[in-house]
Amino acid sequence: MKNKTKLILLFTILFVIIFFIFLNIDFIKASTVNFFKTKNIISVEKPFLKKINGNSFSFTFIQEVEFPKKTRTASVIVDNSNNYEIFTQDGKKFHKSSSSKIKLPSNFFLEKNGGIKSVFVIEDIYFALITLKTSECYYLSLIRLSDLKEILKSECIPDTTNIDFNGSGGAYLYNKGEILLSIGTPELSSESIRQLAQDLNSIFGKIISIKMYDLLKKNTDIVNYKIFSYGHRNPQGLSFLNKYIFSSEHGPYGGDEINLLKKGNNYGWPLISYGTRYNNGKSFNFYHKNKKIAEPIYTFLPSVAPSALTRCPQNVINYYNKKNCLMSLTLREKSILIILLDNNFRVISVEKFFLDKRLRHFGLKNNSELYFDKDNNFYFSADNDGFYKGSFGDFR
């Protein structure tokens, strides 16, 4: 009798356990996924296709991989075989099904929103713009990843209290044997840091040009650079459009910009801006006696936090009768923007496709052009979320 009672009790306990598992299977799955997500990226086995209808056409996108939490990309490079390398700001590299830590200098610095700000490749040699700290010196450095050689160093940032390396720039563009690289002014409310954008002896607040030949010389200690343009706050996007170069740039509180870049131009930061100050809300100047300051071709009020910038896909350009067309990702606005310009580069329209994700980088080919797969999809990353592919269609 006792054995029978024990057996009934055992089956009862087993039934309760199985019933609990059945009721909580989704929770268990989610917990298991979250456990693995903290260690690696996850290939999405059954991704969900999403479509957003715009005014005249739609955008369809799908998730390729999920990211661990607190993942911000530094660059995404895709080769002709659709193999991608996703570099993260905290020093990791993701492939389709694996991840690894990037070997970095011992004084690599992640605090104050630091980390890897950009990675680009020239003839299979990888370079990274990173934040470093030595004693009380905070600075940016361009390193060669194969041997960690510092080939370009900024000066020490003068205000160590009010550094925000989110403002480091890091956009790049290949241009006739040179690379254009944006170096922002890494601050939120520091007058001494922001004034470096007007100092031609400082690397901060500049678009610089470096000869690719110099980057590839392994016996060079420090590469030379030239200032292409200055007076920039935080340019996070660079793109060709026909023969012209455009940038997307974070303003202060408001005042994000699209600029048409010309060699030698001063783009005004912090002398003029259509944004306001973070600490007290006061405006910057809208006018300066130096009439040689170049105005933005478009200003976003309120801010959208534009990140990557590129030429529109060809089907969008064709739909608009081959008008000038730029495409931007945004962080704060969580959208893809289609920006149409007339022949005088006056902005005609800005159409928003809201994805509800902080969009960071496009997948680029080794030559810094936007990558398209055989189905005409392009690729993009979203902070703390994942890597996506998408395309425009349903043109009406």
N, C-alpha and C positions, 0 to 999 in steps of 0.2 A: 504493500500500500504506500509505504514511504517512497519507494522508487518511482511509483506511478505519479505521485504528487510532485516529485522533483522534475520528472519528465514534462509534466504539464506546465510547471513553472518555467522551465527552460524554453519550451516552445512559445510560451507567452512573451517572455523577454525578447526572444528572437523575432517574433511577429512585430512587437513594438519597435524594435530597431529598424527592421525592414520598412515598416510604415513611416517612420520618421525620415529615413533616407529618401523614400519616394516623395514625401511632401516637400523635402528641402533639396531636391536634386539640382535645381537651378542655382541655389545658393552655393552648393558644393562645387558646381562647375565654375561659377564666378570666382570663388575663392581659389580654386586651382589655377585658373587663368591668371588671376592677379599675382599669384606666387611666381609663375613663370615670367610674367611681364616685368617683374622687378629685375629679372636676370637677363632677359634677352628680348628681341623683337619676336612677334608672333605672325606667321603667315596666316592670312585670313582664308580659311578653307571655303566658306560659303558667304562671300561678301554680298552686301545688299546694294543694288544699283539704285542711285538716287537721281532725280531729275528736277531741275529748277527752270521754270519758264521765265524768260525775259520778255522784253517788249516785242522783239521780232524774231527771236530764236531761243533755243533752250541750251542748258548746260547739263550734261549727264556725267556723273563721276562715280567712282567705286574705290573702295579701300583695298590697297595691296597688302600692307602690313600694319600692325599695331605697334606703337611705341610704348616703352616703359613710362611711368610718370616722370615729370620734370625733365622731359626731353625736348631740347631746342636744337634744331639743326644749324650747322655752320656752313655746309655746302652739300649739294647733291649732284653727283657726277654719273652720267649714264653713257655706256658705250653702245656701239652699233648693234650689239647682240642683245640689247635690252638688259644687260647686267648693270646694276647700280651700286654705287658706294655712297652711303649716307654718313657724313661726318657730323658728330654732335659737339656742342659747345663745351661739354664736360669731358671731352677727350676720348670718345669711343668711335668706332667705325662699324657700321652695319652693312651686311650683304643681304641677299634674299632670305637666308635661313640661319645666319650666324652673326655673331658680333665679337669684337676684340677691342682691347685697350690700345690706344695709340701711344707709342713711346714719346714722351715729352720731356723737356728740361725739368730739373728738380725744383726750380723756382717758378714753375707754371702756377698761375694764380687764378683761383676760381671765385674768390670773394669779390664783393662790390660789382656783381654781375659780370665778372671776367670769364675768361676761357678762350676757346678757339673761336675766332671771329670770321674766318674764311679759310677755305682750302681750294687751291687750284692746281692744275697739272700742266706741265710743258714737257713734251717729249718723254712721257712716262716718269718724270721727276715731279714729286709732290712738294708743294710749298704751303705754309700755314701762317696766317696772321694771328698772333696769340698775345695774351696779357701775361706779364711777368712782374715779379717783385724781388728787389734786392735791397736788403736793409730797409731804408725808408724811401726807396725809389720805386715808384710804380710807373710802368712804361709798356708800350706796345713793341712787338718785335716780329719781323718776318723771318721765319726759319725754313730751312730745307729739312723735310721730315726724315730723309734717308740717314742723315748723320747729325741732326739737330743743330746744324751750323746756323748761327745768327748772322744773317746777311744784310739786315737793315734794322736799326734800332731807333726808336723815338727818343727825344729828351725825357727827363723825369717830369712827371705831371706836377705842376706847382702847388696845387691844393689837394693834399692827401685826404682831407676830411670829406670833401664833396665830390669825389670821383663816382661816376656811374658808367661802367664800361659797356652798358647797353648802347651808348652813343659812339661806339668805336667805328662805325661804318662797316667796311669789309666787302663792299660790292667790287666786282672786277669785270673787265672787258678787254678782249684782245683786239689790238688796233695796229695793223701794219708793222709787225715785228716788235711791237711794244705791248705791255700790259698796262692798262689803266686800273688803279686801285684806289678806293676811297678810304680816307682816314678821317673819322669824325672828331668831334670835340666831346670827350666822355664826361659829361656833367649834366646835372639838372639845374643847379642854382649857384654856379661858381663863376663870378666875373673873371677871375684870373685865368681859368681854363678856357672859357668861351672867347676871350680876347686873342687866344692863340690862333684863331681862324683868320685873323687879319695880319698875323706876324709871318712874314715871308721867310724868316729863319726857323720857323717851327714846322713840323710835319703835320700837326693837327689841324683839322678843318680844311683839308685839301683833297683834291683829286690829283694823284701823282702818276707819272709815267716812268716805267722802267723798261729798258731794252731786254728782250727775252735772251738775247745772246749773252748779256752780262749775268743773267740769272743762271744760265747753264754752265758758266765757267766755275769749276769746282775750286780753283786756287784763289778765287777772289775773296778777300776778307769782308769788305762791305761794298754792296752795289751802290752805284750812283743813281739818283732819281732826279727828275725835273718836276716842277709844279705845273700841272696842266691848268688847273683853276683853283680858286681859293674863296674864303668866305662861306664855307659850308658848315652846317651844324652836324647832321648825321645822315649822310647819303647812303641808303641801303639798297638802291637799285641803279643799275647802269645798263643802257641798251642802245644799240644802233637802230635808227629808223631811216632807211635809204642811206644817205651819206652823212647823216647828222647823228649826234650823240645826245641822249637825254638821260636825266637822273631823276630819281624819286627820293625825297629827303624829308626826314622828320623835323618839323619845327618844334618850338617849345610847347606851351599849352595852346593848341591851335596853330595854324600857320604852316601845316605840311605843304610841300611844294613839288611841282613838276618843273624841272629846269631844262632849257635847251643849252647845252654846254658848248662853249667856244673857248679855244685856247687863250689863256691869259686873263680871262674874265674874273671879276670879283663879284661874288653872289651875295655879299652884303652882311652875312652873319658876323657879329651880333649888332651891327650898326643899324640895320633895318630888319623888320620881320612883321608879318601880319598876325603873329601869335601874341600871347601874353605871358607874363612871368609866373612861374609855379608858386613862388613864395608869397606874393602879394596881389597877383592878378593884374598888375599894371601893364599897360601896353609898351611895346617897343616902338621905335620910330618907324613911321611909314615912308619917310623921306629923308634923304641925307644930301648935304651940299655937294658931296662927291657924285656928280651925275654919271660917272662911269660905272656905277654899280648896276649890275644886270638884274632886272626884275624877273621873278618866276613867270612862266607862261600860264600857270594855274596855281591857285592856293586853295587848300581844303579848309573850310571853316564849318563845323568843328573838325578836329583831327580825325583822320582815318588810320594813321600809323602805317604808311605805305612801306612795304618791304621790297620784294623782288620786282623787277621791271623788265619787260621784254616786248618785242614786236608781236602783234596779234597773229594768231594762226591765219593761214592763207585763205581759208574758207570764209572767215569773218571779213578779211580785207576785200575779198571778191564781192561779198554781199553788199558792202558799202561802196561799191564802184571804185575800188582801189584807192580809197581815201587813206590818209595817214592814220595809223591806228596803233596804239600802245595798250598793253595789258599789264595790270599791276595786281600783285597780292597785297592784302592788308592784314594787319594784326588787330588793331582796335575795332575796325569795321567788320572784320571776320568775313570778308568778301573778296571776290575777284572783280576788278574794275576793267571795263572796256572804255578806253579814252580815245575819242575821235578828234582829229585836228584837221583844219583846212590847210591850204597850200602855204599860208603865211604862219602856220603853227599856232593859230588861235584855236583854243579848245572849243569844239562844237557841242560835245555831249560827254557825259560820264555815266555809263550804265553799270549798275551794281547787281551782281549775282551773289546773294547772301547764303553762305555755307554754314554759318554759325561755328566757325573754327578759326583759330589764330593762324593765319597762313603765312609761312615763313620764306621758303625757297622753291624755285622751279628746279626741275631736273635739267641740267645742262650737259651738252656734249663737251668734249675736251677743248673745243675751240670757243667755248663760252656761249654758243648758240643754244636756243631752246631745242630739246630733244623731242622728236615725234616717233612713235612706234608705227608698225605697218598698218594699224587701224586708225592712224591719225590722232591718237591720244597723246597728250602731254602730261607731265608728272609734276607733283608739287607736295610739299610737306606741311604739316600742321602741328604746332606746338602741343606736346603732351598727348598726342592723339595718334598720328600715323602718317603714312605715305600713300598718296592717292594718284590715280590717273583719271583723266577726263577729256571730254571733247565737246565742241559746240555743234549743234545740228538743228533739225526741224525749222529751217529758215522759211519765213513766211512772207 
